[in-house]
Amino acid sequence: MGRGHALYFNVGNKARDFFYKGCVNQFFTHNRILRSPSITRTTSTALYSHSSPLVSDGFAFFRLLSFTPTHRRAPDPDDPVNLMKEDGVSVCSQMWIENFREPERIATNLTSYQRRFELWVLAYQKVSADDMGAYMPRSSITRSALEDLLALRNAVLDNRFKWGARLHFFIKSPRDKTDYESLSKRKIKAILTTTQPAPFQDKIVQEVLFMILEPIYEARFSQKSFAFRPGRTAHSVLRVIRRNFAGYLWYIKGDLSTIMDGLKVGLVIGALMRDVRDKKVIDLIKSALVTPVITTPVDAGEKKKKTKRKYQKKRVLAEDEPKPDPYWLESFFGFAPEEAEKVPSWGHCGILSSLLVNVCLDELDHWMEGKIKEFYRPSKSDVIWNSPEGEAEQGNTSWPEFVPTSGPDKTRKMDYIRYGGHILIGIRGPRADAATLRKQLIEFCDQKYMLKLDNESLPIEHITKGIMFLDHVLCRRVVYPTLRYTASGGKIISEKGVGTLLSVTASLKQCIKQFRKLNFLKGDRDPDPQPCFRMFHATQAHTNAQMNKFLSTMVEWYRYADNRKKVVNFCSYIMRGSLAKLYAAKYKLRSRAKVYKIGSRNLSRPLKEKKGQSPEYQNLLRMGLAESIDGLQYTRMSLVPECDYTPFPSNWRPDHEKTLLEYIRLDDPKTLEEQRSCMREQGLVSPQDYISMLVWNYKRNAVVMDQLPLLKSGGSIFEKDQQLLTSNHENHDQKTKEEEEIEEGLHVARI
């Protein structure tokens, strides 16, 4: 939701290949020189000419044969161009594959990855894209920037790098044109004592560390955590809740976001060293946590002087300066729910902070997974959860969230989910079990994180009260479906059943609160739209386009809410009323009713006509004299799309993890052998074998013949192959006899 919402090599083989390649190059260089035209011509002349001096002078002839070419100069190891032997993305890909292949392996030699100059170039490209607003290809990086980047890498490896430098840099941003040597003392003092953005070189080091550590921990992280991880969003949380939290009566909501403000350095380093044992990387992260961040002191008693508001000219952006966020995106960022508002920032760690938070809280996730297994007790009378682990497909697949509540005995089950520093636990069982779990959770957080929690910070709420999570309310609806089943004797019985349906609805109250925070409306019971004066100087077409993008984003955000139509229609009403008031003030039309009368219900007609031109908007649009104005979307509830009820798989994984696991499985030779044996047992043929048979048949018979019916006719695959080969051999023998008769006839004709 926020602005922050975020793979292959073998050293021994590479070195060996490089050595062999060098030997082969030397051999071919020597042969190429010996086979050059000048030397060949001289040698042949010397050998076949009786008057050549080489014949008479045997020493000169020996010198010619023992000619050794001059070797090329070895490449400079300090040249940054020679260090880029591979693409940075392929290096990252190999790291991801190695860690997902062996997720339990302790990483001990990360310095070798840290030496890879390709990763530093890739980090430079990513940071430059964030800093300049445009992607910089590798060919566009200047030689001086590569040399500075190499100096930064060497400084990090030699422990000469210092976090938070203010005046002395190994590498600067392409936008930074400041000459720090010629600055005055006053400016230098201001730079050293005031809050400054993170240096460009710090961001590069953070990016390199992030690329090295992320695949290590992503292979180990629990599937119950969803924030600050690739491929997992707030929508993933809502779909998991709809899929797995049906039938839970008691909920525990916990706020551990104080951990995001910072933990003791020893706790963070201890959590890191469970899986990473590289001293250079650990020391670098430790220095980032320990090095103090210089901030400007704020004096509470000092009052700001009131100054007259002066006219501000529109600032023209530089060519390499990134554009600011558009108005619609800035407004949508204001809708970030409470669970996604806070982004961690620890010392000089930057983007590493979110990864470190997940590393520290991963132990809590695995502890909760153990508690889930301990708590699970299936019931024979409850047909929904009767598998050993409770992970089987539940009940009716077309209605997966339906859970029956009748019966004397119910299955005891628990589930857990974490989004950043906020946790949600659902419990199906008595409230006493929820209270016991809360007590154990408080003790665990006190021992592991030195975090003092109490019962008020971990409230136990019943589903009937409505549980707020990610601006959505989890509630229960009692339903009475008609159950049809076959009784003894084959008689079909239909009767009314009783069950509950988990409802995930968007909170209209929270939506109004967010709109009020953005100054789009005022009032609680009867919200009144307010004009958005930020768009006062924009054209009607541009303003409508911005609001349409905002509404499209809101439709996507409430995609999995049961009341999606109602909430989006309310957002459209607020947007339309805000724009109508803005246009009424801008064009002096006095009221919203007059704006709607001229511009229609969706404000698609122009409200201001140019002087001296025809008032017909369609004619002006056809002649290219007017700007096309798009009307506001979703002005009626029927135009809003329905809630997305797409079934969510029980063991869901992001697409990139599925691809990695599939690649690792197919790369295993055992998998290939299993597939071949399975094909032999079932009498199947692979597409490659089938195509090769078609090609072979075409070569033999010069006729394209479909052999698939022959393969399907029956018999084993080996018998079919034998039939095909036999028919091909017979055709080949007939063809050779005909060719022999033709050749004999031609021979007789020649005689």
N, C-alpha and C positions, 0 to 999 in steps of 0.2 A: 504494500500500500504506500509506503513512504518512498523517498527519492532513492534510498539505498536498494529497494526491492525492484537480487541478484538472484590426443591425451596420450613415444614408444622407443628403449635403447639398451645395448649390452656392451659394457666397456671393453671386455676382453675380446669379443668378436670384432668390434670396430678396430681395435688396435691391430689385431692380427690381419684383418682385411687391408688395413692401411699399409702394413709392412709388405704383404704380398703384392699389393698394387704398386708400391714403389719399386720392388724388384722387377716386376714385369715391365714397368715404364722404362727402367734403365736398359733392360734387354732390347726393347723395341727401339729405343733411342739409338743404341749402338748399331743395330741392324739398319736403321734408317740412314744413318750417316755413311755406313759402308756401302749401302745400295744407292747412294745419291748419284746422279748422272755424271758429275764431274769426276768422282773417284772411279766409277766404273769405266768411264771412257779412258782415264789415265792408265788404269790397270790393264785394260785390254790392249791399249796401244803399246804398253811396255812389254806385254807378253808376246804379241804377234809381230812386233817390229824388230828387225835384226839390228837396226841402227840406234835403238833406244839405249840411253845410258844406264837404265835400270838393270839391263841384262849383264852389262859389263861390271856394274857396281853391285855386288851382292848385298853389301851392307845397306845401301839405299832401298833395295827391294825388301829386305827384312824389316826396315823401319816402316815401310808402307803397310806390310801385312800386320805389323804389331801396332797399328794406329789405334789409339784409345781416345774417344771423344771427351771433351771437357764436360763435366757434370754441371747440371743446373744448380744455382745457388738454392740452399734450403730455404723454405718459406719462413718468414719472420714470425716467431710465436707471439710477438707483441702487436702484430697487425690485426686490428679488429675484423677486417674482411676475411682473413684466413681462419678465424675462430668460428665463423658462421657456417658450419658444415651441414647443418640440418635445419629443417623448418621448426620454429618454436612450438607450433601447434602439434606436430608429430611427437615432439619430446613430451609435451603435456599428456598426449594421448597414451603414450607408453607408460607414464606414471600412473594414470588412472587404471589401465589394464593390469599392471603388476600388483597394485594394491587391492583391486577387487578379486584378483585370482588368489591372493593370500591375505585375507583381511585380518587375520590374527597375528601376522608377522610384526615384530617390533622393528621400527625403522631406526637403524644405527648409522647409516652412511648417507646423510642428506647433503653433506658438503659437496659431493660429486655433482649433484643436481645444481647446487648453488654456483658451481664453477661454469656451468653451461651458459655460454654467452648468448645462445639463442633465446633463453628465457629472459634475459635482461633486455634484449631487443624487443621481444614481445611485450614485456612490461612497459617499456618506453612508449610503444605504440598505443597501448591501452590508456596510459596516463595522459599522453598527448591528446588523444581523442576526447578525454574528459575535460582537459584544460582548454583546448582550442575549438572544440565542437565539430571537428572533422577528422576522419580516419587518415592516418599517415602511412602509406605503404612503405615497405622496406627500402625500395629503390629511391624514395624521397628523403631518406635520412642522410644528412650531410656527413662528410668524413670527420669533421670536428666533433659533431655530436656523438659519433661512434667512439671516438677516442676518449671523450669525456665519460661516456658510459662505461668504457673499459676501466678507466681510472676509478670510477665509483665501485665497480665490482671488485677490483684489487684492494681498495680500501676496506671494503666489508670483509673480505677474506683475511686481510692482515690485521683486523681489529683496530683500524684507524678511523673508522666511521663514527661520527657523533650525531645523535638524534637532535633535531630541532636547531640546526645551525641557522644563524641569522645573517652573517656577512660573508662567510667563506663557503663556497659550494664547489663540489666536484663537477656538477652538471646543473644547468639552469633551464628553465622552461623556454621554449622558442618564443613565447610572448614577452619574456622578461628582458627588456633592453637596458636595465639600470646598470650604470657604472658605479659599483659600490666603492671603488677606490677614490672616487672624486666627490663623495658625499660630504656634506658639512657635519660638524660635530653634533649640531642640534638634531639633524635627521638620523644620524647614527644612534644617538641616545633614544630617540623615539622608536626606532626599530628594535632596540635591545630591551626596552621596558614596556612596550605595549603589546596587546594581543595581535598576533600575525597568523595568517593562514599557514597550513602545513607546507614546508618546503617541497619543491618539486622532486628533489632527490629522495626525500623521505617516502613519498608516495611510490616511487619506483621500487625501493627496497621492500616496502610493505606488500606491493603487488607480487614481487618475486617470492617472498615468504608465503603469501597466500596461495600461489600456484603450486608450491611444493607441499604445503600442509593440507590443503583442502582434499585432495584425493585420498590421503592417508586416513583422515577422520570420517570422510563420507562413507567409506567402506565399513566403518565401525559404528557409526551413529545408529541410535535406535530408530525404528520406523514410527515411533510415537511422537517425535518432534518434527515441527513443520516450519518454524520461522528461521530466516537467514540461511536457507538451504536452497540449492538449485532445483528447479522443477516442482517445488512445493510452495503453495500460496495459501491465502486465506480461504479460497474456494475449495482447496483440497481438504481443509479442516472441516468446512461445512458439509461436504459430501461424506467424509468419514463419520461425522456425527450422525447424519441421516442414516447411514448404512449400519453402524455398529452400536449406537446408543439407544436403539428402540427398546422399550420395555423397562428402562431404568427408572426407579422411583426417586432415589436420593442422589443429590449432586453436591460435590465439594468444589468450590471455586477458590483458587489460591492465587495470590499476587506476590510473586517473587521478584518483581522488577527492581527492587532495591539492589539486587545483585548486579544489575546493569550499571549502577553507579560506580562499581568497583569492588573487588575483593582484595584480600591480602596477597601480596606477591608470592608468598610461599605456597598458598593454596593453588594459585594459577599454575605456577611452575610444577607443583606436584601432580596436578591433573595432566599437564602436558607430558611429563616424563613417564606416565604409565605406558605410552605408546611410542614416544620419540626419545631416543638416547643419543642424540648428536649434540656435542658440547657447544659447537659454534652457533648452531641455530638457537639452542636454549639460551645461551648468553646474550645473543642479539635481541631476543624477545624480552629477556629480563631487563636489559638496559633500556629498552623502549618503555617498560613499565615503571622503572625506577627514575629515569631522567625527568626532572620537574618540567612542567609546562608553564611558560611565562604568560600570565594573563594581566590585563589592566585592572588595578584595584578600583572598586566602585565605592565612592563615598556616599553613604546614605543621607548625610546631612546637607550635602551640597545640592542646591536646586539649580535647575537649568534656567538660563536666562531666556526670557521671552523675546523672541525676535520676530520682526514682521516677515510675513510670508512673501517672498519675492517671486517674480515670474521666472519660471525655469524653462529654458529652451530644451527642445528635444535633443537628447544626446545621440550622436551618430556613432554606431558601432564600428570598430576597426575591422579590417578584412579578416584577421585571424582571431577575432574575439567571438566567443560562442554567444548565440542568441539566448536571451532569458526565456524562462518558461512562459508559454502563452497563458492568457487569462483563464481559459477553461481548465487547463491542467493545474494551475496554481489554486483554483477554487476546489478542484477535486481533491488535491492534497489536504485541504482543510477538512475533508470528510474522513480522514484516517481514523479508524476506531481506536478506542483506548488501548487495546492490546498491541496495536501496531504503531502507536505514536512515538514511542521511545526507542531510539537507536543508540546502542552502547558506544561509548568512546572512552577507552582506557589509555591514558598517557599519550604516547606517540605511536600507538598501535594502528590507528586509523581503521582501515577495512578489516584488519585482523581482529578487532574487538568483538565483532559479532561471531566470528569463528571461535574465539576463546570462550565466549559465553556458552556456546553450545558444548564445547569441550568440558567445561566445568559442570554443566547441568546434565551431561550425558550419564553420569553415575546415578543421578536421581531417576532418569528414565529407565535404566536397567534395573534399578531397585524396585520400581513400580511394576515392571514386567514380571519380576519374581513374585510380587504380591498378587498380581492378577492370576497367576497359575495356582498359588496357594488358596486363593479365595474361591476358585471355581468348584462348584459341586452340582453336577447334573441331576436332573430329576426324570424318572421314567414317565411320569404323567405329563411332562412338558415336552412336546414333540419338536419344539423349535430348536433347543440347544441339547442335543443328546450325543454329540460327538465327543471324543476324549478331550479335545482342547477347546471345544466350542467354536471352531472356526469353519464349520461346514456351512454350506448354503442354507439359509434359514427359510423355512416355510414356503409360502407361495412366492415364486421368483418374480411374478408380475407385480407383487405387492410386498417387497422385501421388508418394509418397515412395520408391517402388521405383526403384532405379538399378542397372543391370547392371554387373558388374565384370569380365566376361570381355573378351578382346580384347587384341591386342598394343599398341595405341595408345589412349590415353584423352584425353578432353577436359581441357584445363587451364582451371580456372575458380576464381574466388575470390568470396567475399561477406563483408559486414561489417555489423555492427549495434552500436548504442551505446545503453546505458540509463544515463543520468546520467553518472557518471564512469567507468563500466565498459564496456569494449569487448570484442567477440568477433569474431574473424576465422576463417573457414573456408576451407581451401585444398585443392583437388584437384590434386595434382601431387607432385613430389619435395620432400623436406624441405629441400633446398638453397634452393628458391624461398622457402619460409617463413622461413628464416634471413636471406635477403637483404631481404625485406620488413620483418622486425623491425629490421634495422640502419637502414633508411631511416626507419622510424617513430620510432626513438630520436633520429635527427638532426633530424627535423621538430619533435618536441616540445621539443627543446633550443633550436632557433632561434625558434620561435613563442611558446612559453610559459615559457621559462627553466626547464624541468622536466627534471631529471636522472634518466633512466631507465637501467636496466641489463637484462641478459639474464634475471636472476632475477625482475624485476618483469613481464617479458613472456615467460612460459614457453611453449614449443612442446610440445604434448601430442598423442598419437595418439588416435584415436577409441576404440580398444580399452581405454584406461585409464578412460574415462568422464569427460566434461567437465561440471563443476558450474557451472550458471548459473541464477540466480533460484530456488535451492533445488530445481532439477530437474537430472537427470543425462542428458546426451546420450550415447547409446551406439549400437552397431551390432549388428544381429542378421543372421546369414547365413541366407538362405532359399533353398529349392530349388523354385521354382514350376514348374508344367507349362506349357510354351510350345507353343502350337498355331499353325501357319502353313501356308499353301498352297504346295506345291512346284511345280516345273515339271510340266505335264501335269494340273494340277488336283488332285493328290493331297494330302490333309490329313495333315500329320505332327505328331505329339505327342512331345515329348521334355522331359526335365528340364533346367531352366536353373539358373544360379547367380546370386544377387544379394544385395544388402544392403538392410536396412530400417532407417531411422533411427528410433530409439526414444527418446522423451522420457518419462522416468519420474520420479516424485517420489522424493526421497531420504528413505528411512526413518530413516537415521542423523541427518540434519539435523532431521527432525521430532522425534526423541527429544531432541536437543539443545535445541530450542526449548521443549519441554514441561518439561525440567529447569530451564531458565532461569525459567520461570513457576511453579516449585515444584509442578508437578502430578505429578511422579514423581521417583524417585531410582534410581541404578544405570544401568549401561551395557548389560551383556550380558543381564541379566534385569531389565528395568525394572519397578519396583513403584509403583503409583499411590499418591499422597499425598492426604490430605483437603484440600479447599479451604476453609480456615477463614474466608475472607472472606465466605462465604455462611452463616455459622453462625446468624445472627439472622434470616435470611429464611425464609419458609415453603417447604414442599416444592414447592408449585405454582410459586412464583416461581423457585426454584432450578432446577427442571427446565426451565422456560421459557427461562431464561438459557443453560443448557447446550445446549438445542435450537437456539437462535439461533447459538450458537458453532459447532455441528456443521454447520448449514446453510451457514454462511460457509466452513467448511473444505471442504465438498463443492464449493462454487463455486470456491474457490481452486485445487483440484486437478482442475479440470474437464478439462484437456487432458493429464493424466498417464495413461500407459498402465496403470499400476498403481493407478488411482483407487480401485477397490474395496478393495484391500488396505490402502492408507494410511488411507482414511476409516474402515474397520472398526477399524483400530488406534486411531485417535483416539477412536472411540466406546467402545472397551474402556477406555481411560485415563479418559475422562470418567465412565463408569459405575462404575469402581472407585473413583475419587476421591469421587464422591457417596455410594457405599455406605459408605466409611470415615467420611465426614462424618456421615451419618445414624446410623451405629453409635455414634459418640461423642456425638452430640446427644441421641439417644433412649435411650442406655445399652443397646444391644442386643448389645454385646460383639464381634460378628464380622460380616463381610460376608455370610456364608452365611445368618445369621438375617435380615438386611435383605432379601436376595433372596427368602427364604421368605415374608416378610410382604408386601413390596412388589412381588413378581413380578420377572421378569427385567429389565423396562424401568423399574422403580420407579414404576409408574403408580398403585399402590394406596396409600392413606394409611397411614403408619407410626405415627401418633399419633391416638387417638380421643378425642373430647371426653367428659367425664364427664356422666352422666345422659342420654345420647342413644343411640339405637339404633346398634349397631356396623355395620349394613349400610350400606356406602358409597353404593350406588346409590340407596337410599331417601333418605339425607341429601342427595344431589346433586339428586334430583327435588324435594325440598321446599325447596331453596335454603339448606340449613343447612351445606353443605360446599362447599369450593372445588374447582373442576374441576382435576384434575391430569393433565397430558399426560405420557405416557411418553417416555423417551429414544428418539431416532431411531437408525436404522441399527445396531440390536443384532445383526443378522445380515448377512453379506456379500451375500446375495441382494437385500437391500433397497437397497443402494448403487447408484446409476445407473452406466451404462457410461461409458467415456471418450468425449468428443465428438470425432469424426473428421470434422467438417464440412469440406469442401474450402475452402481459403483462396485467394482470387484472387491472381494474381501481382502485379498493380499495385494493391494495396489502398490505399484512402484512407479516412479517417474519414467518417462520414455528413455532418457539417457542411461539410467541404470538397467532397464530391460535390454537395451542394445549392448551394453557392456557384458552383461551376464550371458546373453545369447552368443556374442562373439567368443567369449571364453569357453563356453560349452562346445561350440562348433570347432574351435581351435584344438580341442582335446582329441588325440587320435582314437581314444576309446569310443567317443561318440560316433566317429566315422565308421569304425568297425561294427558298432551296434546297428547302425543304419544299414550297412551292407548285409549283415546277417539277417536282419528283419526283412529286407527285400528278397533275399534268397528263400527265406521260409514262406513268405506270402506269394512268391512267384511274380514279383513286380519287376519293372525295368525302369531305370532312371532316365530322365530326359537326355542326358549326355550320351548314354549307350544307344538310345533310340535314334538320335541324330547321326551317330557314327554308323549305325546299320544302314540308314538311308543313304548316306554318302558312299558307303562301301557298295551297296547295291547299284547306285548310279554309276560308279566307276566300272563295275563289272558288266552291267547290262546296257548302260547308256540310256536307261529308262527310269524315270522317277516313279517308284512304286511304293504305295503306302503299306507298310508291313504291320501296322497296328492291328488290323483284323486278324492277321495270322498269329499275332501274339496273344490275342484274346480268345482264339479258337479252343484252347485247352492244352493240357500237358505242362510239363515243367519248363522253366525258362531256358534250361540248357538244351532240352530237346528242340525247342523252337529255334534257338541259335544254330543248332546242328542242321535243322531243316533248311534254314536260310543259307548257311554256308554250302550245303550240298547242292541246292538249286543253283547257287552262284557258280560252283565248280562245273556243273553240267553245262550251264550256258557258256562258260568259258571254254570248255572242251569242244562244244559244237562250233563256237566261233573260230577256234584255232584250226579245226578241220576245214572249214570253209576258206580260211585265209591260205592254207596250204594248197588247196585245189586251185585257187585263183593264181597263186604264185607259179604253180606248174604250167598253167595255161599261158601265162605271160612268157615264161621261159621258152616254151615250144614256139610261140609266135615270133620271138626274137631269132630263134634258130632258122 
